[in-house]
Amino acid sequence: MAASRSGVKSILVVSRLSADGTRVLDEGAMVFDGHDRHQTVEGPKFYKRNGYYYIFAPAGGVEEGWQLVLRSKNIYGPYEEKIVLAQGTTAVNGPHQGGWVDTPTGEDWFVHFQDKGAYGRVVHLQPVRWLGDWPMLGTDLDGDGVGEPVLTYKKPNVGRSWPVATPPDSDEFNGNGLGLQWQWQANPQPNWAFPAGALGFLRVFNVPLPADWRNFWDVPNLLLQKFPAPEFTATTKVTFTPRTDDEETGLIVMGLDYAYVSVKKKPQGLSVSQTIVKDAENGAKGKEGAAVALKGNTFYLRVKVSKDATCVFSYSSDGITFSAVGEPFVARKGKWIGAKVGLFAVRTGRVRETGYADFDWFRVE
């Protein structure tokens, strides 16, 4: 258990379930207390193999922890314990919250995540060998009996070969639905955006900001996706049609700290600027940089992210020559997630009809 959820920490409890798994039948019995050697033991998985009950449970926290395995021939214990995977000499910190998978071809694997701060919780796959009815995860480089993660290994044998594939990131917005890479900041409402696949863009409306908003941490209509790589450049082409002053659209890197480049309607016309907010979760206000007048309502917004999560924003009127805007910003993770990059359109105050931003495409390189 993790104290953040239950107020009780570092213990594992076994409870009886109904045959269909829908009801808990008893109060549960504690089978392991990790307070002395395995702080924050959590996320357990239960297995049975060769007469042993196994509990796979990470411990030590997501950033610096290790993978613990318990085993017993009685479901209520007592359980033997063994650390089966730790960072060791590798760059994979805190291998955490994983699960054992066996394939039809007889191979065993372990899937887990690594917390990489602004880059989120990255998924890893480790080979598994069984030695004396204990699992050995990854590879034991130093011979101490504790596995270390591998970064390169032959793929699982699943009966055939599969081409290399990566999750989607770029989007031409030529379909009649959002791609699976996109995630709204909160449960979406139907008036936030409409895909227009036949017209080749995504129309995002300048939704009024919440009445009690402090910063974009309180704004639900942010359309975001996870950082796709340690280094990347994201560029989007936008045509902006505001109805009134103070309508705004932009490209944002969102987290506990966040920054964005945006175009805003002012009495004198459209202008582009950068805004940075530090410690957003606690209600901090933003700092907007100097604004630059923008000619025309079609423009390009870009963020370049380097391997240390440093973000540099820029804009262009022609899609060829880009001008930096604002100052470099170091992305920060969100709440139990990594930083995200994406789009928004907002306004202050309510009017009968809001304007909109048509995003022609969003391209990641």
Residue pairs with C-beta under 8 A, 6 or more apart in sequence:
1 8
1 9
1 10
1 11
1 12
1 13
1 42
2 9
2 40
2 42
3 9
3 40
9 35
9 39
9 40
10 33
10 34
10 35
10 38
10 39
10 40
10 41
10 42
10 59
11 30
11 32
11 33
11 34
11 35
11 41
12 30
12 31
12 32
12 34
12 41
12 44
12 55
12 57
12 70
13 28
13 29
13 30
13 31
14 28
14 29
14 31
14 75
14 76
15 24
15 25
15 26
15 27
15 28
15 29
16 24
16 25
16 26
17 23
17 24
17 25
18 25
29 76
31 55
31 70
31 72
31 76
31 77
31 78
31 79
32 41
32 55
32 57
32 70
32 77
32 79
32 81
34 40
34 41
34 59
34 68
37 81
38 59
38 60
38 68
38 81
39 59
39 60
39 61
40 59
40 60
40 61
40 65
41 57
41 58
41 59
41 68
42 57
42 58
42 59
42 97
43 57
43 58
43 96
43 97
44 55
44 56
44 57
45 55
45 56
45 57
45 98
45 99
45 100
46 53
46 54
46 55
47 53
47 54
47 55
47 56
47 100
48 54
49 130
49 133
50 133
51 73
52 71
52 72
52 73
52 133
53 71
53 72
53 73
53 74
53 75
54 69
54 70
54 71
54 100
54 135
55 69
55 70
55 71
55 79
56 67
56 68
56 69
56 98
56 99
56 100
57 67
57 68
57 69
57 70
58 65
58 66
58 67
58 68
58 94
58 95
58 96
58 97
58 98
58 112
59 65
59 66
59 67
59 68
60 66
60 94
61 94
62 94
62 96
62 97
62 113
62 115
62 121
63 93
63 94
63 115
64 87
64 93
64 94
65 94
65 95
65 96
66 83
66 85
66 86
66 87
66 94
66 95
67 83
67 84
67 85
67 86
67 95
67 96
67 98
67 110
67 112
67 137
68 81
68 82
68 83
68 84
69 81
69 82
69 83
69 84
69 134
69 135
70 77
70 79
70 80
70 81
70 82
71 79
71 80
71 82
71 133
71 134
72 78
72 79
72 80
82 134
82 145
83 146
84 134
84 135
84 136
84 137
84 146
84 147
85 95
85 98
85 110
85 112
85 126
85 137
85 138
85 146
85 147
85 148
85 149
86 95
86 146
86 147
86 148
87 93
87 94
87 95
87 148
87 149
88 141
88 142
88 146
88 148
88 149
89 141
89 142
89 148
90 148
90 149
90 151
91 151
92 114
92 124
92 148
92 149
92 151
93 114
93 115
94 114
94 115
95 112
95 113
95 114
95 124
95 126
95 137
95 138
95 149
96 112
96 113
96 114
96 115
97 112
97 113
98 110
98 111
98 112
98 113
98 126
99 110
99 111
99 112
100 108
100 109
100 110
100 128
100 135
101 108
101 109
101 110
101 111
102 108
102 109
103 109
103 156
103 157
103 158
104 158
104 159
105 156
105 157
105 158
105 159
107 127
107 156
107 157
108 127
108 128
108 129
108 130
108 135
109 125
109 126
109 127
109 128
109 156
110 125
110 126
110 127
110 128
110 135
110 137
110 138
111 123
111 124
111 125
111 126
112 123
112 124
112 126
113 121
113 122
113 123
113 124
114 121
114 122
114 124
114 149
115 121
116 122
116 338
117 309
117 332
117 333
117 338
118 227
118 255
118 309
118 330
118 331
118 332
118 333
118 338
118 339
119 227
119 230
119 309
119 338
119 339
120 226
120 227
120 333
120 337
120 338
120 339
121 337
121 338
124 149
125 153
125 156
126 137
126 138
126 147
126 149
126 150
126 153
127 137
127 138
127 139
127 150
127 153
128 135
128 136
128 137
129 135
129 136
130 136
136 145
136 147
137 147
138 147
138 148
138 149
138 150
139 147
139 148
139 150
140 146
140 147
140 148
141 148
142 148
155 162
166 228
167 180
167 181
167 228
168 179
168 180
168 181
169 181
169 225
169 228
169 232
169 364
170 361
170 362
170 363
170 364
171 179
171 181
171 182
171 202
171 361
171 362
172 200
172 361
173 195
173 196
173 197
173 200
173 201
173 202
173 359
173 360
173 361
173 362
174 197
174 200
175 195
175 197
176 195
176 197
176 198
177 195
177 197
178 193
178 195
178 202
178 223
181 225
181 226
182 223
182 224
182 225
182 342
183 223
183 224
183 225
183 226
183 340
184 192
184 220
184 221
184 222
184 223
184 224
185 219
185 220
185 221
185 222
185 223
185 224
185 254
186 220
186 221
187 220
188 220
188 221
189 207
189 220
189 221
191 205
191 207
192 204
192 205
192 207
192 221
193 202
193 203
193 204
193 205
193 221
193 223
194 202
194 203
195 202
195 203
196 202
196 203
196 358
200 360
201 239
201 358
201 359
201 360
201 361
202 358
202 359
203 356
203 357
203 358
203 359
204 221
204 223
204 249
204 343
204 344
204 345
204 356
204 357
204 358
204 359
205 345
205 354
205 355
205 356
206 242
206 243
206 247
206 248
206 249
206 345
206 346
206 347
206 354
206 355
206 356
206 357
207 221
207 345
207 346
207 347
207 354
208 346
208 347
208 348
208 349
208 350
208 354
209 219
209 346
209 347
209 348
210 218
210 219
210 220
212 218
213 219
214 283
214 284
214 285
215 277
215 280
215 283
215 284
215 285
215 286
216 222
216 252
216 254
216 258
216 260
216 277
216 280
216 286
216 344
217 258
217 277
217 280
217 281
217 283
219 344
219 346
221 344
221 345
221 346
222 252
222 254
222 342
222 343
222 344
223 342
223 343
223 344
224 252
224 254
224 340
224 341
224 342
224 343
225 340
225 341
225 342
226 337
226 338
226 340
227 305
227 309
227 331
227 338
227 339
227 340
227 341
228 364
230 307
231 305
231 306
231 307
232 304
232 305
232 364
232 365
233 302
233 303
233 304
233 305
233 364
233 365
234 251
234 302
234 303
234 305
234 341
234 362
234 363
234 364
235 300
235 301
235 302
235 362
235 363
235 365
236 251
236 300
236 301
236 302
236 343
236 359
236 360
236 361
236 362
236 363
237 298
237 299
237 300
237 319
237 359
237 360
237 361
238 249
238 263
238 298
238 299
238 300
238 301
238 357
238 358
238 359
238 360
239 297
239 298
239 357
239 358
239 360
240 249
240 263
240 265
240 270
240 297
240 298
240 299
240 355
240 357
240 358
241 297
241 355
241 356
241 357
241 358
242 265
242 270
242 347
242 355
243 351
243 353
243 354
243 355
244 265
244 347
244 351
244 355
245 265
245 266
245 267
246 264
246 265
246 266
246 347
246 348
246 349
247 264
247 265
247 345
247 346
247 347
247 354
247 355
248 262
248 263
248 264
248 265
248 345
248 346
248 347
249 262
249 263
249 343
249 344
249 345
249 346
249 357
250 260
250 261
250 262
250 263
250 301
250 343
250 344
251 260
251 261
251 262
251 301
251 302
251 303
251 313
251 341
251 342
251 343
252 258
252 259
252 260
252 341
252 342
252 343
252 344
253 259
253 260
253 303
253 305
253 311
253 329
253 331
253 339
253 340
253 341
254 334
254 339
254 340
254 341
254 342
255 280
255 331
255 332
255 333
255 334
255 338
255 339
255 340
256 279
256 280
256 281
256 332
256 333
256 334
256 335
257 276
257 277
257 278
257 279
257 280
257 329
257 330
257 331
257 332
258 276
258 277
258 280
258 332
259 274
259 275
259 276
259 277
259 311
259 313
259 326
259 329
259 331
260 274
260 275
260 313
260 344
261 272
261 273
261 274
261 301
261 302
261 303
261 313
261 314
261 315
261 325
261 326
262 272
262 273
262 274
262 275
262 344
263 270
263 271
263 272
263 294
263 299
263 301
263 315
264 270
264 271
264 272
264 273
264 291
265 355
266 291
268 293
269 293
269 294
270 293
270 294
270 297
271 291
271 292
271 293
271 294
272 291
272 292
272 294
272 299
272 315
272 325
273 288
273 289
273 290
273 291
273 292
273 325
273 326
274 288
274 289
274 313
274 325
274 326
274 327
274 329
275 286
275 287
275 288
275 289
275 326
276 286
276 287
276 289
276 326
276 327
276 329
277 284
277 285
277 286
277 287
278 284
281 335
289 325
289 326
289 327
292 323
292 325
294 315
294 317
295 317
296 317
298 317
299 315
299 316
299 317
300 315
300 316
300 317
300 318
300 319
300 322
301 313
301 314
301 315
302 313
302 314
302 315
302 316
302 322
303 311
303 312
303 313
303 314
303 341
304 311
304 312
304 314
305 311
305 331
305 341
306 312
308 330
309 330
309 331
309 332
309 339
310 328
310 329
310 330
310 331
311 328
311 329
311 330
311 331
312 324
312 328
312 329
313 324
313 325
313 326
313 329
314 322
314 323
314 324
314 325
315 322
315 323
315 325
316 322
316 323
331 339
332 339
333 339
334 340
343 357
343 359
343 362
345 356
345 357
347 354
347 355
